[in-house]
Amino acid sequence: MTRSRKGKNAGKPPPRPEALHYKVVELSTVDEGSLEHTVNVWVRQGWTLETVQFAMRESSKRPAMAFVFFTRVGEPAPAETAQTAGARAEGPAVDAWSRLAALAAEGEEP
């Protein structure tokens, strides 16, 4: 016996799944405050906390780093798209001090 689909969705194709976007936040200081702050900031912006992955040191029981994973359904915001495009256009990563010096130079008045 086959059952036919009845109701308001009968005969309609299934809804198109929306794109799922991911955000990964790296924390070099792993404590209760930094984790709490990170989760609160990104959840407030519409992201859903998925998981937290800790990177451990062999010599310590405390994590050296944490990676906090978030997801969001839908299209990325225009600002996020611009950030991603800018990050790709910058080329290979540079060390933190060089990047900091470059940012400081951009902010200086002529």
Secondary structure as the mmCIF struct_conf table of DSSP 4:
data_model
#
loop_
_struct_conf.conf_type_id
_struct_conf.id
_struct_conf.beg_label_comp_id
_struct_conf.beg_label_asym_id
_struct_conf.beg_label_seq_id
_struct_conf.end_label_comp_id
_struct_conf.end_label_asym_id
_struct_conf.end_label_seq_id
HELX_LH_PP_P HELX_LH_PP_P1 THR A 2 ARG A 5
BEND BEND1 GLY A 7 GLY A 7
TURN_TY1_P TURN_TY1_P1 LYS A 8 GLY A 11
BEND BEND2 LYS A 12 LYS A 12
HELX_LH_PP_P HELX_LH_PP_P2 PRO A 13 ALA A 19
STRN STRN1 LEU A 20 LEU A 27
BEND BEND3 SER A 28 THR A 29
BEND BEND4 ASP A 31 ASP A 31
HELX_RH_AL_P HELX_RH_AL_P1 GLU A 32 ARG A 44
TURN_TY1_P TURN_TY1_P2 GLN A 45 GLY A 46
STRN STRN2 THR A 48 MET A 56
HELX_LH_PP_P HELX_LH_PP_P3 ARG A 57 ARG A 57
TURN_TY1_P TURN_TY1_P3 GLU A 58 SER A 59
BEND BEND5 LYS A 61 ARG A 62
STRN STRN3 PRO A 63 VAL A 73
BEND BEND6 GLY A 74 GLY A 74
HELX_LH_PP_P HELX_LH_PP_P4 GLU A 75 ALA A 77
HELX_RH_AL_P HELX_RH_AL_P2 PRO A 78 ALA A 89
TURN_TY1_P TURN_TY1_P4 GLU A 90 GLU A 90
BEND BEND7 PRO A 92 PRO A 92
HELX_RH_AL_P HELX_RH_AL_P3 ALA A 96 GLY A 107
BEND BEND8 GLU A 108 GLU A 108
#
